[in-house]
Amino acid sequence: MKKFLLATAVALFLMAALLMTACGGDDKDKLTVILDWFPNADHAGLYAAEAQGYFKEEGLKVKLQAPGNPEDPPKFVAANRADIAISYEPAVILARAEGLPITAIGSIVPTPLNSIQVLRSSGIASPAQLGGKKIGFTGIPTEEVYLKAVLSKAGVNPSSVTMINVGFELSKALISKQVDAIIGGYWNVEAVLAEMEGHPVNVFKLQDWGVPEFNELVFVVNEKRARGADENLRKFLRAVAKGHAYAVQNPDAAINAVVKASQESDRELVTRGVRLLVPLWRSAPQPFGLMDEAKWRSFIQFLVDNKIVEKPVAIDGTMTNKFLQ
């Protein structure tokens, strides 16, 4: 399924490139928004806003596009090849540490979706039971740091586990018992996929086991644009806030909007994912998109302490709430 979705995402990306080329006119109210991945439950508020005409109400013409690689969207806004991108708080911090001029302007998913997952049939009910186990991960360095923090919190020596790079075949590796556990899978995606295939899992959320809270998904723009007074960014976030409020009250309609946006989307996966996110969105900080500066500082320090970045990046320029209602 992952390979199929990747192929679909690549095709969508090529289409996006053509559209972005066509966006080079004087239409200042046209916004190109690059998603972090193919349309899924995380984007329900965006597609609800589109379907309900909230972008049009704000006088905006918004194009939502999928990337070929989830690492690409921040690079597009840094190079002014897209107006807005969806990325991840850890990725924004790492990009800033490397000098990429991007700024987070609002949160979409305010807490980590990344998690450790084990088959329920394994009998593993706590990270404390992971000692000596094989752990599958995608190869992203931060996942090793998260795992170390979780194991240390659980009283397990991190050196006692074996990490195996399984790429993005996380669910497959777990279900086939190639590994005993995975890290990097979302509790509203991989956990749902495993259950849909008849293999329910136990989920250990990172923030419950020693990893500081972070925003899983955020909107990012070029830093120069963020430092200005771009009214379109304010309008965009206002429309998205309406879309999320609508999705919380009308999840079935939001699900339909996501599925309609991508014919390859699995309706059951989207449905379960949205229903898992609705309580999270309902209890999210207000106004919608609000980011906690203190939590950003804490997570930045966590990355410094674990030698993922050499020194703390400045909050100024890394994130701002000024465009929120």
VOKE-659715 format. One record per atom (N, C-alpha, C): residue in one letter; x, y, z. Coordinates in steps of 0.1 Angstrom, whole numbers, plus 2048, in hexadecimal, padded with zeros to 3 digits. Each point is the difference from the previous one (the first is absolute). Layout:
// VOKE-659715
AXYZ...
//
This chain:
// VOKE-659715
M8087F4800M7F880C800M80980D800K80B7FF808K80880C801K8078037F2K8047F67F9K8068027F3K7F68067F6F7F47FB801F7F68057F7F7FD80E803L7FF80480DL7FD80D804L80C8097FCL80C7FB801L80C8087FCL7FF8037F1A7FD7F67F8A7FE8037F2A7F680A7FDT7F57FF807T7F580A7FFT80580E803A80780180BA80580D805A80A8067F6V8087F77FAV80A8057F6V7F88067F4A7F67F97FBA7F88057F5A7F980D804L7FB80180CL7FA80D804L80A80B801F80C7FC804F80B80B801F8038057F2L8017F87F6L8038047F3L7F580A7FBM7F47FC803M7F48097FDM80280D807A80480080DA80280C808A80A8097FAA80B7FA7FAA80B8087FAA7FA8087F5L7F87FA7F8L7FA8077F4L7F780B805L7F87FD80BL7F780A805L80880C806M80B7FD807M80780B806M8078097F5T8037FA7F5T8068087F5T7F58097FBA7F47FB7FFA7F58087FBA7FB80B80AC8057FF80DC7FC80980AC80880D800G8098027F6G80980B801G7FB80D7FBG7F38027FFG7FA80C7FCG7FF80B80BD7F78097FFD7FF80B809D7F57FE80AD7FA7F4800D7F57FD809D8057FE80FK80080B807K80680080EK7F77F880AD7F47FD7FCD7F87F8809D8007F17FEK8097FC7F7K8017F17FDK80B7FB809L7FD7F5807L80A7F9809L8027F27FCT80C7FC7FET8037F27FET8057FA80EV7F97F5804V8037FA80DV8047F27FDI80D7FC804I8057F37FEI7FE7F880DL7F97F57FFL7FE7F780BL80D7F9805D7FF7FA80BD80C7F8805D8007F37F9W7F57FB7FBW7FF7F27FAW7F38007F8F7FB7F47FCF7F47FF7F9F7F4804809P7F58047FAP7F4804808P7FC7F580AN7FF80480DN7FC7F680AN7F880780BA7FE7F880BA7F780580BA80680D806D80D802800D80680C806D7FC80D7F9H7FB7FE7F3H7FD80C7F8H7F18027FFA7F87FA809A7F28017FFA7FB80E801G806808809G7FC80E801G8028087F4L80C7FD7F9L8038077F4L7F67FD7F5Y7FD7F47FEY7F77FC7F5Y7F1804804A7FD80080CA7F3805804A7FF80F7FDA80B807803A80080F7FCA7FE8027F2E8067F77F8E7FF8017F1E7F27FD7FCA7FB7F5805A7F27FB7FCA7F580A804Q80280680CQ7F6809805Q80180F7FBG80A8027F8G80280D7FAG80680B809Y8077FB80BY80580A809Y80C8087FAF8087F97F8F80B8087F9F7FA80B7F7K7F67FC7F9K7F980A7F7K7FA80B807E7FA7FD80CE7FB80B809E80A80A804E80D7FB801E80B809803E8068077F4G7FA7FD7F4G8068067F4G80D7F97FBL8027F4805L80C7F87FCL7FD7F57F6K80A7FE7F7K8007F57F7K80B7F6804V7FC7F5807V80A7F7806V8017F37F9K80C7FD7FDK8037F37F9K8077F780AL7FA7F4804L8067F7809L8077F57F8Q80D7FE802Q8077F77F7Q8097F6809A8017F47FCA8087F6806A80E8007FBP80A7FD808P80E8007FCP8057F27FCG80B8007F9G8067F37FDG8087FA80BN804809809N8097FC80CN7FC80980BP7FD7FA80CP7FB80880BP80B80A805E80D7FE7FCE80A809804E80180D7F7D7F88007F5D80180B7F6D7F880C804P7F47FF805P7F880C802P80780C806P8087FF80BP80780C806P8098067F6K8077F87F8K8098057F6K7F98097F6F7F47FC7FCF7F88087F7F7FD80E805V7FC80180CV7FD80D806V80D808802A80A7F9804A80D807802A8058077F2A7FD7F97F5A8048047F3A7F58087F9N7F5804807N7F58077FBN7FA7F97F4R8007F3800R7F97F97F5R7F27FB805A7FD80380CA7F27FD805A7FE80A80BD7F3803803D7FD80A80AD8007FB80EI7FA7F4802I7FF7FA80DI8037F17FEA8067FA80BA8027F2800A7FC7FA80DI7FD7F3800I7FE7F980DI80C7F8803S80580280CS80C7F8804S7FE7FC80FY80B7FD807Y8007FB80DY809808809E7FC80380CE808808809E80F7FC800P8037F3803P80E7FC800P8078037F3A7F97FF7F4A8068037F3A80380F7FFV7F7808805V80280E7FFV80C804808I8027FB80CI80B803809I80D7FC7F9L8007F47FAL80C7FB7FAL8048087F3A7F58047F9A8028097F4A80680D804R7FB80680BR80580D805R80F7FE804A8037F5807A80E7FE804A8097FF7F4E7FB7FC7F4E8087FF7F4E7FF80D7F8G7F980A805G80080D7F9G7F48027F6L7F77F7800L7F48017F7L7F780B805P7FC80A7F8P7F880B805P7F17FD800I7FC7F8809I7F27FD801I7FB80280ET7F3803801T7FA80480DT7F27F9801A7FE7FA80CA7F37F9803A7F680B804I7F48007FAI7F680B803I7F37FA806G7FF7F3802G7F47FB806G8017F1801S7FA7FA80AS8007F2802S7F37F97FAI8017F57FAI7F57F87FBI7FD7F580AV80A7F8803V7FF7F580BV80980480BP7FB80480CP80880680AP8087F7809T7FE7F37FET8087F6808T8067F57F7P80A7F9805P8067F67F7P7F67F57FCL8007FC7F4L7F97F47FBL80A7F47FFN80D8047FFN80A7F6800N7FF7F780DS8037F47FFS7FE7F780BS8087F37FFI8017F980BI8057F2800I7F47F77FFQ8017F67F8Q7F57F67FEQ8057F2801V7F87F7807V8037F2800V7F37F87FEL8017F47FAL7F57F87FFL7FA7FD80DR7F3801802R7F97FD80CR8037F1804S8017F87F6S8027F1802S80E7FD806S80980A7FFS80D7FE806S80080080FG7F6805806G80080180EG80780B806I8078097F8I80780B804I7F680B804A80080480DA7F680A804A80680D805S80D8017FFS80780C804S80E8007FAP80580C7FEP80E8017FBP80A7FA809A7FD7FE80CA8097F9809A8037F17FCQ7F77FB7F7Q8027F27FBQ8078007F3L80680B7FBL8078007F3L80F7FC801G8057FE80CG80E7FD801G8037F37F8G80B8017F8G8047F47F8G7F87FE7F3K7F78097FDK7F77FE7F4K8068077F4K7FA7FC7F4K8048077F4K7F580A7FDI80580D7FDI7F780B7FEI8028057F2G7F58007F8G8018067F2G7FE80F800F8078077F8F7FF80E7FEF8028047F2T7FD80D7FCT8018047F2T80E8047FCG80980280AG80D8057FDG80280E803I7F5807805I80180E804I80780180DP80B808801P80880080DP7F880480CT7F68087FFT7F980480CT7F97F4806E7FC7F67F8E7F97F5806E8097F8809E80D8007FEE8097F9809E80180780DV7FF80E7FFV80080880CV7F47FE808Y7F48007F9Y7F47FE807Y8007F2808L8047F67F8L8017F3806L8097FF80DK80B8077FFK80980080BK7F980680CA7F980B7FEA7F980880BA7F67F7806V7F87F97F7V7F57F7805V8067F5809L80A7F97FAL8067F5807L80680480ES80780B800S80680580CS7F580380AK7F58067FCK7F5803809K7FA7F3806A8007F67F7A7FA7F3804A80A7F7808G80C805802G80A7F8807G8077F57F8V8008027F3V8067F67F7V80D8067FAN80B7F8800N80D8057FAN7FE8017F1P80180C7FAP7FE8017F2P8097F77F7S80C7FD806S8097F87F8S7FC7F17FFS7F57FD808S7FC7F2800S7F77FD7F4V7FB80A7F9V7F77FD7F5V8088017F3T7FB7FA7F5T8058007F3T7F78087F7M80580B7FAM7F88087F7M8027FC7F2I7F57FE7F9I8017FB7F2I7F980A7F7N8078057F6N7FB8097F6N7F77F97F6V7F3802802V7F67F97F7V7FA80A7F6G80680C7FFG7FA80B7F8G7F2803804F7F78027F6F7F2803803F7F77F4801E8067F4800E7F87F4801E7FE7FC80EL7FD80A809L7FE7FD80EL7F67F6804S7F48017FAS7F57F7804S8037F27FBK8067FF7F4K8037F37FAK80B7F9808A80A808805A80A7FA808A7FB7FB80DL7F7807806L7FA7FC80DL7F77F47FEI7F78007F7I7F67F67FEI8077F27FCS80B8027F8S8077F37FCS80A7FB80AK80180880BK8087FD80CK80F8007FCQ8038087F6Q80E8037FDQ80680880CV7F8808807V80480780BV7F67FE80BD80480380DD7F77FE80BD7F780D803A80580B7FBA7FA80D802A8048097F5I7F980B7FFI80380A7F6I7FF80E807I8098097FBI7FF80E804I8008087F4G7F780B7FFG7FF8087F4G7F27FF7FAG7F87F6805G7F37FE7FBG7F6809807Y7F78067F9Y7F6808806Y7F57F8806W7FB80580CW7F57F8806W7F38017FAN7FF80A7F6N7F38017F8N8027FB7F2V80C7FA7FDV8027FA7F2V8057F2801E80D7FE804E8057F2800E7F87F780AA7FD80680CA7F87F8809A7F37FC7FBV7FA8097F8V7F37FD7FAV8017F67F5L80B8017F8L8027F77F5L8027F2805A8087FE80BA8027F3806A7F37FA805E7F8808806E7F37FB805E7F77FC7F5M8008087F5M7F87FD7F4M8047F37FAE80C7FC801E8057F37FBE7FF7F580AG7FA80280BG7FD7F680AG80B7FE80AH80980A802H80B7FF809H80080D809P7F780080AP7FF80B809P80E802808V80380D803V80C803806V7FE80780DN80A800809N80180980BN80980C7FCV7FB80B804V80780D7FCV80580680DF80D8047FFF80780880BF80380E7FAK7F880A804K80280D7FBK80D806806L8088077F7L80D805804L7FF80A80CQ7F6809800Q7FF80A80AQ7FD7FA80ED7FB7F3800D7FD7FA80DD80D7F9806W80A8007F8W80C7F8804W80D8087FEG80080C804G80D807801G8048097F5V7F88017F5V8038097F4V7F880C802P80680C800P7F880D802P7F58017F5E7F5806804E7F68037F7E8058087F4F7FB7FD7F4F8038087F4F7F48007F7N7FF80A7F7N7F68007F6N8037F67F5E7F87F67FDE8037F77F6E8008067F2L7F68087FDL7FF8077F3L7FE80F802V8078087F8V7FF80E800V8008067F2F7FA80C7FFF8018077F3F80D808801V8088007F5V80C8087FFV8008097F3V80680B802V8028097F5V80E8057FFN8048087F6N80D8067FFN80180A80BE80C800807E80280980BE7FE80E7FDK8048057F4K7FE80E7FCK7F1803800R7F87F77FBR7F28027FFR7FA80080EA8057F8809A7FB7FF80EA80380D807R80B8067FDR80480D807R7F880C7FBG7F97FE7F5G7F880B7FAG7F2800806A7F78077F9A7F2801805A7F77FB7F5D8037F37FDD7F87FA7F5D7F27FD804E7F68077FBE7F27FE804E7FB7F37FBN8057FB7F5N7FC7F37FAN8027F580AL80B801807L8037F580AL7F680080BR7FC80C804R7F680180BR7F37FB7FAK7FC8037F4K7F47FB7FAK8007F17FFF80B7FB7FBF8027F17FFF7FD7F980DL80780480AL7FF7FA80DL7F2801806R7F980B7FDR7F3802805R7F67F67F9A8027FF7F3A7F87F67F8A8027F2805V80D7FC803V8037F3804V7FA7FD80EA80080B808A7FA7FE80EA7F17FD7FEK7FA8077F7K7F27FD7FDK7FE7F17FBG80A7FC7F8G7FF7F27FBG8017F680BH809802809H8027F780BH7F4800809A7FA80C803A7F4800808A7F57F87F9Y7FF8027F3Y7F67F87F8Y8037F1801A80C7FC7FFA8047F2800A7FD7FA80DV80280780BV7FD7FB80DV7F17FE802Q7F88097FAQ7F17FF802Q7FA7F77F5N8077FE7F5N7FB7F87F4N80B7F77FBP8047F7808P80B7F77FBP7FD7F97F3D7F47FB7FED7FD7F87F4D8028097F4A7FC80C800A8018097F5A80F8037FDA80880280BA80E8027FFA8077F47FAI7FC7F4804I8057F47FBI7FE7FF7F1N7F38037FCN7FD8007F2N80880A7F8A80480B805A80880A7F9A80E7FB7FEV8067F980AV80D7FA7FEV8007F57F6V7F67F7801V8007F57F6V7FD8057F2K7F880A7FFK7FD8067F2K80D8067FBA809806808A80C8067FCA80A7F77FAS7FF7F3805S80A7F67FBS7F97F37FEQ7FE7FC7F4Q7F87F47FDQ8077F3806E80D801802E8077F5806E7FF7FF80FS7FB80A806S7FE7FF80FS7F77F5804D8047F980BD7F87F5805D7F6806809R7F37FF7FDR7F5807808R8017FB80FE8017F3802E8007FB80EE80C806808L80C8017F9L80B805807L7FE80F803V7FB8077F7V7FD80F802V7F680180BT7F57F87FFT7F580180AT8057FE80ER8087F5802R8057FD80DR80A80A805G8088057F7G80A80A803G7FA80D805V7F68057F8V7F980C804V7F97FF80DR7F97F5803R7F97FE80CR80A7FF80CL80C7FC7FEL80A80080BL80580F802L8008087F6L80580D801L7F680A805V7F37FE7FEV7F6809804V80180480FP8017F7809P80280480EP80C808803L80B7FD7F8L80C808802L7FE80E7FBW7F98027F4W7FE80D7FBW7F6808809R7F77F8806R7F6807809R80680680CS80B7F9805S80680580CS80D8087FDA8038037F3A80C8077FDA80080E805P80C806802P80180E805P7F88097F6Q7FA80B806Q7F98097F8Q80780E800P8008077F6P7F97FD7F3P8077F57F9F7F87FA7F6F8067F47F9F80D8047FAG80A7F7801G80D8027FBG80A80680AL7FC80480CL80880680AL80C7F6804M80C805800M80C7F9803M80580580ED8057F7808D80580380DD80F8037FFE80480C802E80E8047FEE8097F880AA7FB7FE80DA8087FA80AA8027F17FCK7F67FA7FAK8027F27FBK80A7FF7F5W80080A7F7W8098007F5W80F801806R80180980AR80E801806R8047F3807S7F77FA806S8037F3807S8047F57F6F7F98007F5F8037F67F6F80D8037F9I80380C7FDI80D8047FBI80B7FC809Q7FF80280DQ80A7FC809Q8027F1801F7F57F97FEF8007F1800F8097FC7F4L7FE8067F4L8087FD7F5L80F803802V80280B807V80E804802V8067F680AD7F97FD80BD8057F680AD8047F37F9N7F87FC7F6N8027F37F9N8098027F4K80680B7FEK80A8037F6K7FA7FE7F2I7F38037FEI7FA8007F3I80380E7F9V80080A809V80580D7FBV80B805809E8098087FBE80C804808E7FD80A80BK7F78097FDK7FC80B80AK7F28047FEP7F980680AP7F28047FEP7FE80A7F5V7F67FD7F8V7FD80A7F5V7F780B807A80180C7FBA7F880B806A7F17FE7FDI7F880280AI7F27FF7FEI7FB80B7F6D80680C801D7FC80A7F7D8047FC7F2G7F77FF7F7G8027FB7F2G7FD7F17FET8007F980BT7FC7F17FFT7F17FE801M7F9808809M7F27FE801M7FA80E804T7F38027FCT7F980C803T7F17FD801N7F9806809N7F27FF800N7F980D7FBK8078097FAK7FB80D7FEK7F58007F5F7FF7F67F8F7F67FF7F5F7F37FA805L7FF7FB80CL7F47F9805L7F680A804Q7F37FC7FFQ7F5809804Q80180380F
//
